[in-house]
Amino acid sequence: MSLYHSTDSFETEWTYSEHPGKDFGKFVHRSGAFYNDLEADKGIQTLQDGRFYALSRKFLPFSNEGKILVIQYTVKHEQTIDCGGGYIKLFNCSLDPKQMHGETPYEIMFGPDICGPAVKKVHVIFSYNGRNVLINKDIRCHDDVYTHVYTLIVKPDNTYEVLIDNEKVESGTLEADWDFLPPKKIKDPNAKKPEVWEDNVSIDDPSDKKPEDWDKPKFIPDPSATKPEDWNDEMDGDWEPAMIDNPDFKGEWIPKQIDNPKYKGVWVHPEIVNPEYKQDDKLYARKEICAIGFDVWQVKSGTIFDNILITDDIDVAKDKADHIIKLRFEGEKNMKQALDEEERMKLMQDASISNDVQPESEVEDEKLVSTTNEDHDEL
């Protein structure tokens, strides 16, 4: 089990990327603007707006083959994030922390990603045979300002679970929910739909004929229109009445439909076993994992990451998540509500003071009126 809780010395334990061409942002060790416990709730917080962030840490390598793999950490978007990543990546031992960047190969990418109202998802991406394979399901992430615990569980039976705040939000099998493998069956390339196959449920009634008086123009001259008395044919040209909708117009004639006596149903293309399909019982397995990192872009900074846990014990992860939830959630919300109320009262007070202070021009106007009235009395 590997557990990481940030400290003031995180920059000696983690490595910033120095990959050329990027102006990477810095992290600071903070609990944010609102919290339950000032010290216990501190994490690494993105500091600068409009930056890429690339920070990683290596550890002793391990493989999850034959074991459960649990990845868990906390994310707090207290800046009301509009566009930015909140995910983490697990790497193999080939990672060079000082050269980490967006195209660096990784083993697993997991966590929330938000960009506008359309993108609010939890990424679950695995590397497989040199490809980054995305989950086929849409998992909704939280987009509020409070701390949330994100958990990914991968089991050696090729099943998985995604939890947010210890509540299961998605689960299934790796083979079904990722396109790791070619399909088990494919359409038979030698099978073709017969040319005489009737797949129309209905056909035109051959006995139905279009009435002789059906065809009428869509527009007709306005019978109430009259040529103006001052109309000059030589100067104004030939006079023509305005056109109006024809009340007798019936549109395009369509024959009645009857059941097709030759209908055979929808033709289904026969399938055969895909010769390229090969079952893989170890889709879940990572041969080596020995680094974890944050490789994200943020338009508006302020996200706090913490409580990273990598383990093979689901119960341990659940207990630690419960501990965070019970201690932190209520405290954060109470402090946030108190700060919001304090800000509301301050705005009301400022508005009241502003209304009470009379503009200087109005004071001068009152003096002028007073002087004028006094002079008038003397007269």
N, C-alpha and C positions, 0 to 999 in steps of 0.2 A: 504494500500500500504506500502511496505517495500522497502526502497532504501538504498543501502550501497555503499559508496565511501570510499576507504581506507585512513587511516591517519597514522601518525607516531606512534600513540598509538594503532595500530591494535592488538598487542599482549595482551593488557588488555581487548579487546572486544571479541577476539577469543581465543579458547583453543586448544593447541597442544595435540595430543594423547600421552598417556604414556603406551600404550598397550605393554606388554612384548614380547620380541623376535624380535622386529623391531628397526632398527636404523633410526628413522625418520629424514628427512631433515628439514631445517629451511627456513623460508621466510624472505625477507627484503623488506622495503618500498622504491621502486625506480621507476623512469620513464624510465629506460633503457638507452641504448647507443644512441638512436635517438628518437625524440619526437617532438610534436608541442609546448607544454608548459611544462617547467620543473616541475612545481608544480602540475598543474591540471592533468597531465598525469601519475602521480605516482599511482602504484598499488602494490599488494603483489607479489613478484617475487621469484621463486624457486632459491635456492642459491647453492646447492651441487649436483654434478653429481652422477648418480647411486644410487638414494635414493627413498624410499617411502615417501610420504608426507601425513599427516593426520591432518587437521586443520578444526575446526567447530565452529559454533556460534548458540546459541539457542535464540529464541524470543517468543513472546506471541503466543499461539497456535491458529490456525484457520482451517476451513474446506472450501473447494471450492465447496461443494455440492450446486447445483443450481446457481453457478456462473462461470464466465470465470476465468481461471487461466493462468497468463502470467509469464514465467520465462525468464529472460534476463540478460546477463552479457557480458563482453568483455574478449577476449583472445588474447594475443600477444606472438607468438613463435619467439622472435627475435634471438634465438640461432640457427635458422635453425634446428628445432627439427628432430631427426632421429627416435626416439622411445620414446613415452611417452603420458600420458593422459592429456587432458585439459578440462575434464568434471567436473560438480558439481553434488552433491546429495542432495535431500531433505529428511528429516527424520521425524518420528513422535516423540512424547515426551518421548519415552522409551530410546532415545539415551543418553548414558553416554559419553560426549565428550572426557574424558580422557581414555576411553576404545575403541574408534572408531578404526576400522581396516577394511581390505578388505572384511571380511565376515559379517560385521555388517548389519542387515536388513535396507533397505531404502524404501522410497515411490516412488521416481522418480530419475532416473539418466539421465542426459542430457548434451551433448556437444561433442567436437571433440576428436578423439583418433587416433594417428598416430604411425605406427611401420613398417618402411621400405616402399617400393613401393606398397606393396599389401594391406596394411591397412591404409586407409585415410578416415575415416567415422565419421559421427555424430551419436552418440548413443542416442536412445530414449527408455528407459527401464522403465516399470511400475511394481510395486509389485502388484500381484493379487492372493489372496487366498494362500499366502505363497510362491508363485513362482515369480521369476524375469523374466518377459516376454519381449523379444526383438522385435523390429519392424522387419517386414518381408522385408522391402525395404532397399536398399543401398543408403544412403545419403552421398554424397561426401563433405568433409570438405575442408577448405583452408589450405594450408601447406606453405604459404610464411611467411615472417618475420614481417608483419605489424599487427596492431590491427584490430580485426573483432568482430562484434556484433552478438551473437547467441541468437535467440529468439524461445521459444516454447510456443504455444498457445493451450490450451485445453479447449474445450467448453462443456457446459452441454447437448448438443445434440449429444454427443459422436463423435465429429469431432475434428480435430487437424490441426495445421499448423506449419511448421518449416521454420524459416527465417534466412538468413545470410545477415547482412548489410542491413536489411529491405527489402530484396528481397526473395519472397517465393521460396523455393527450394523443398518443399514436402508438401502434404496435403492429407486428406482422412478421413476415418472413423476408429475408434479404433477397431471395431469388424473385419473389413476387413483386417487391416494391422498389427494386433497382434493376436496371437493364445491364446486369453484369454479363449475362449469358445470352447467346442467340436463342430464339424461340424453340420450344421442343418440337413444334410442327410447323410446316410451311405449306403453302399452296402447291399442289402438284403441277409442275411446269408443263407436263404433257397433257393435262386436262384442259379442254376448251368447251365453252358453252356451245351447244348445238345451234346451228343457224336457224333451224325451224322452231326453236324453243319459244313458246308463247308465255311471256311473263307480264302481260297486261291484263289486269283484273277485268276491265271493261273495254268495250269497243263501241264505235259508232253504230247506231241502229241503221242497217241498210235500207229499211223500209221508210225511214223518216226523210221526207223531202222538204226542201226550203220552199215556203209559200211564194207564189209568183209576185205578190205585192210587198215582199219583205224589204227589198233594197230601196231605201230612201236616203236622200242626202242629209248629212249631219246639220248643215246650215241652209237656210233659205232667205230670200230677200224679205225685208220687213214690209208686210202688206200695208201697214199704216203710214209708211214713209212717203212723203210727197216732195217733188222737186221744188226747191226754193224759187220764189218769183224772180229774184234778182240773179238767178243762175245764168251765166253766159256760156253757151257751149263752145264758142270759139275761144274764149279766154280761159274758161274753167275746165274744158274737156267734157266728155260725155258723162252725164250724171248717172250715178248708180245708187240704188237704195242700200241702206245699211243691212248687214246680214244678222240674222238672229237664229237661235237654236230651233231646229225643226222638231215640233212636238210629235211628229210621226216617225222620227228616226228610231230604229230598233237595235242598232248596233250590229256587230258581226253575228251572223247566224251560225249556231252550233247544233249539230244533230244530237238527238237524245242518245244516252248511253245505255247499253244493255250488257248483261254478263257475257264474258267471253267464253264460248263453249269449248275453246281449245286451250284455256288457261291451265298451266301446269305448276304454277307456284313460282316462288323466287328460286332462281338457280343458285345453288351453293357450290362454290368451288371446292372440289375434293382436296383434302390435305394428306400429306405424307410425313413420316418421321424426318426431321431435319438432320441430315448427315453431319452437320457442323456442330450440333448440340452435344455437349458433354457435361454431365452433372459434376458439380464441384461442392463437396461437403465441407470445404474450408473457406467459403466466402468470407466468413467472419474473421479469419486468422490474419494477424499481422506478424511477420517474421521477427521484426524488431521495432521497438518503440523506445526512443531515448531522448526525446526533446518535446517541449511544448512551447507554443508561442502565440502572440497576438499579431496578426497581420491584417489591419483594418484601415479603412478610410472613414473620416468623420468630417461632415460639414460644420457641425456645431459640437464642440468638445464638452466634456463633463462626465462621461461614462466612467463608472467605478467597477473594476473587476477584483474578485477576491475568492477565497475559500475553494481553491482548486483541489480536487480530489481525484486520484486515479487509483482504483482498487479492483479486486475481484470479489468483494463482499458486498452484496446488495443491501444487507441489513445495516452495515456500517454507514453506507451512503445515505440510507433512509433516515437513520438516527441523527446524523449530522445535519441533514436538510431540515428535519423537524426542529432541531435545536435552533437553527438560524431563523426559521419561520416564527417560532414561538417567541423568541427574544426580540427580534428586530422589527417585524412587520407592524405591530401595534405602536411601538415606540416611534418609528419613522412617521407614521400617519398622524400621531398625536402632535409631534413637533411641527410637522408640515402645516397642519391645521392652525396651530398656534401662531406660526410665522405669517401665514396668510391673513389671519385675523388681525395681527399686529400691523401688517401692511395696509389692510383695509381701513383700519382706524386712523392710521397716519394720513392716508389719502383724504379721508373725510375731514380731518383736522386742518390739513393744508388748504383744502377747498373752502372751509369755513373762514380761515384767516384771510384768504384771498378775497372773499366777498366782503369782509369787514373793512379792509383797507381801501379807502376812497382814492380813486385816481387823482393826481395833482391837477389835471386840467379841470376836473369837476369842482375842486376846491376853489380855483381861481374864478370859475364862472359864478360860484355862489357869492364870492367877495364882490364881484362886479355888480351883480344884481342888488346886493345889499347897499352898496355905495350909491347906485342910481336911485333907489327908493328913498334914501335919506335926502339926497339932493332935491328930489321932487317934493318932499314934505316942506323943505325950507322955502321953496317957491310958493 
